[in-house]
Amino acid sequence: MVAQLPPAALSARPAGVARRAIDAALVALLAALFVRTFVCQFVQVPSGSMAPALLAGDRVLVDRLLYAGAGGLARLLPVRAPAPGDVVVFRSPEERRRLLVKRCVAVGGDSYRGGYLPAGTLALEGDDAARSHDSRAFGPVAGGALVGRAVAVAWSVEPGAGLAGLRGSRTLARVR
């Protein structure tokens, strides 16, 4: 004699599998959002203003923890203030939704363009001065606009060239 399950038991089984799949997808989504918000993210370099260090089409890995410095995290993580020479990602003071990549050339208290920068601000400039819209145009940037420090080129694609324009030699290049 073969035991048969009632129809209600048969329909409950696939729902349990679906529920576990949905739970796993939500956990993965939350983990990805946490990492992107607090740990690291990828940002595309939109122009050649940072050439030769970064080229248009480079996708850089951004360390979001390095400048986190406030609160209890400072004791647990290797955090520090931005310093001249760092290549940073920040929110444009003109278009807050737009991320820009520039080099820090001065910090609050430093001399900059005939004056001193106010505390808590940074002077950020592109390496290619002729092609860069930066602090020389929009002034000092508040430290709170920083997203993080550009660490490495994750991959690079010539703008408009698709996969044929992949620049393999730039992959995993350290940002200097």
N, C-alpha and C positions, 0 to 999 in steps of 0.2 A: 504494500500500500504506500502510495506517495502522498506526502503531506503537501497541502496547498496553502499558500498564504492568502488571507483575505485581500480584496482589492485595495482597501485603505492602506495596508502595509506596503503594497507594491508601489503606490504612488508617493509614499512618504520618503522612500529611499533616494530617488533622484533629487528631491527637494533638499535633502541633507547635503548631497554632493554639491549642488548649486550654491547652497548657503556657505559651505566651506570655501568654495572658489571665490565668491564675492568677498568674504572676510579676508582672504589672502590678498586679493586685489586691492582692497582698502588699506590694508597694512602696508603693502608695497607703495601705494600712492602717498600715504602719510610719511613714510620713511623718505621717499624721494623729495617731497616738499620740504621736509625738515633739513635734509642735506643741502638742497638748493638755497634755502633761506639762511641757514646758519653756518654751513661748513664751506661749501665751494659751489661754483657754477661755471658754465662756459659762456663767454661773451665774444661776439664777432667784432673784429676791428673794422669799422666802416670806411675808413679812408687811409690814405698814405701819410697822414700827418706825423706818424711815429717812425717813418722809415729812417734809417735802415733797420732799427731794432724790431719793429713790427710792420707788417705789410697789410694793405687792404685785403681782406679775405682770410686773414689768420683768425682762428678760433682759439682764444686763450683761456687757460684754466685760472680762475680767480680764487685766491685764498680769502675767504670771508672772515676767518677767525683772527688773523694776525693783528688787526686793528680793533678787535672787540674790547680791549682793555678795561672797560668799566666793570665794576662789581666783582663778585666772587670768581668769575672765570679767570681774572688776571693772575690769581694764585695757582691755578691748575694748568693753564695753557701758556705756550710761548707767545705772548702778546707784546706789542710795542707800539709806540707812536710812529706815524709816518715820518720818513726822513728824506732829505734831498737825495735824489738819485733813484728812489723807488718809482716803479711804473705802477700807477694806480688806476682803478676803475671807479668812476664817480657819477653821480646824477648831475646832468647839465643844469647850471643855475638858470638857464633860459628856458629849457624844456625838461621838466623834472622826470618825465617818463623815459627820456633818452639817456643811455649810458655812454660815457666817453672814456677814452683811454689816453692818459697823458703822463708825463714824467713830473714828479715833485721837484721843484727847483728851490723852494724856500718854504719855511714853516713860520708860524706866529712868532714874532719877535725878531725875525731876520730882516735884513735890509733887502728891499726889492723895489726896483725902478724908482729910485730917488726917495724912498720913504721906508717905513717899517710896517711889516704885516701885523695886523691885529692878532691878539691871542686867539687860538682856536681856528685860525684860517690857514690856507695853503695857497701857494702860487704853483699852478700846474701848467706846463707848456709841452707842446709837441716837439719832437726832435727835429722835424723839418719845419722851421719857422715860417717859411714862405707859404706853406700849405696848411698851417694849423690855426684853428680858431680856438683860442685858449685864454688864460688869465690876462694876457696882454690886451685882449678884447673885452672880456667880461669881468675882469677883476679877480680878487682873491675868492677862493671857494671855502665855504664853511666845512669844518672837519666832519660834521654830521652828514654831509653829502657823499662821503666815501662809502663804497660798496666793498672794496677789498684791494688786494695787491695782485697784479698779474704775475703769475709764477712761471708758466710754460706755454708754448704754442702746442696745443693738443693736435691740431691738424690745420692745414692751410690749403685753400682752393683759390685759384686765380678768379677774380670776380667775372661772372658771366660765362665761364668756360666749362662749368659742370665738372663731372669726375675727370674729364680729360685734362683739366687744369690743376689737378692735385699736385701740390708741391711736397713731395715725399721728404726732401732734404730738411724741411722745416719742422716735420713732425717730431714732437717731444723736445724741441729746442727750448732751452732755458731763456727766460726774458731777462735781459740785462739793460 
